Amino acid sequence: MIKHIVMWRLKDFAAGASRDENARKLKQSLEDLKDKIEDRKALEVGINFNSSPAAFDVVLYSEFEDRHGLDAYQNHPEHLKIVDFVGEIRTDRAVVDYED
């Protein structure tokens, strides 16, 4: 089993929207992938409420059967649309992929 975790810090204002609006849009866009990409086993998105300067704004937790499934997800056209959006709205990104 492959676990894929990504966290983003968002700009205060980007793509015509506030940080909170973009966080909600990103969450919805990622959750919409549940019905569009078959290779994922689990997908969960959270919006942070912790005010620590070390905290990120949005987190994605997802699971895949194997590395092939993760690769298929990362290269899926619907996922790539979100990658472009995230590039506009984020300041930082952290990612961890590991096998369980």
C-alpha positions in Angstrom: 0.0 0.0 0.0 1.3 3.5 -0.9 0.5 6.5 1.2 0.7 9.9 -0.5 0.5 13.0 1.8 0.7 16.6 0.5 0.4 19.9 2.4 0.1 23.4 1.0 0.5 26.9 2.4 -1.7 29.3 0.4 -1.2 32.9 -0.6 -3.4 35.4 1.2 -5.0 36.3 -2.1 -4.6 34.6 -5.5 -6.6 33.7 -8.6 -9.1 36.3 -7.6 -10.0 34.8 -4.3 -9.0 34.9 -0.6 -6.9 32.1 1.1 -10.1 30.7 2.7 -12.0 30.6 -0.6 -9.1 29.0 -2.4 -8.7 26.4 0.4 -12.4 25.5 0.0 -12.0 25.3 -3.8 -8.9 23.2 -3.6 -10.6 20.8 -1.1 -13.7 20.4 -3.3 -11.6 19.9 -6.4 -9.5 17.2 -4.8 -12.6 15.5 -3.3 -14.2 15.5 -6.8 -11.3 13.3 -8.0 -12.8 10.4 -5.9 -15.3 9.7 -8.7 -12.9 10.5 -11.6 -9.8 8.4 -10.8 -10.1 4.7 -10.2 -6.6 3.9 -9.0 -6.9 5.5 -5.6 -8.0 3.5 -2.5 -8.7 6.4 -0.2 -8.7 10.2 -0.5 -9.2 12.7 2.3 -8.7 16.5 2.3 -8.6 18.7 5.3 -8.5 22.5 5.9 -6.3 23.5 8.8 -7.6 25.4 11.8 -4.3 25.6 13.7 -2.9 29.1 13.9 0.7 28.1 14.4 3.2 29.6 11.9 4.5 26.1 11.3 1.0 24.9 10.1 0.0 24.4 6.5 -3.4 25.4 5.2 -4.6 22.3 3.3 -3.6 18.6 3.5 -4.3 15.7 1.2 -4.1 12.1 2.4 -4.5 9.4 -0.2 -3.8 5.7 -0.6 -2.9 3.6 -3.6 -2.5 -0.1 -4.1 1.0 0.4 -5.6 3.4 2.9 -7.2 1.7 2.3 -10.5 -1.6 3.6 -9.1 0.1 6.7 -7.6 1.8 7.4 -11.0 -1.5 7.0 -12.8 -3.2 9.4 -10.4 -0.4 12.0 -10.7 -0.6 11.9 -14.5 -4.4 11.8 -14.8 -5.7 14.8 -16.8 -8.2 15.7 -14.0 -5.4 15.8 -11.4 -3.1 17.9 -13.7 -5.9 20.6 -13.9 -5.6 20.9 -10.1 -1.8 21.0 -10.2 -2.1 24.1 -12.4 -4.5 25.8 -10.0 -2.4 24.9 -7.0 0.6 26.4 -8.7 -1.2 29.8 -8.8 -2.4 29.8 -5.2 0.3 28.2 -3.1 3.5 29.6 -1.4 4.8 26.3 -0.1 4.3 22.6 -0.6 5.4 19.5 1.3 5.0 15.9 0.2 5.7 12.4 1.6 5.2 9.2 -0.3 5.8 5.9 1.6 5.0 2.2 1.4 3.1 0.6 4.3 
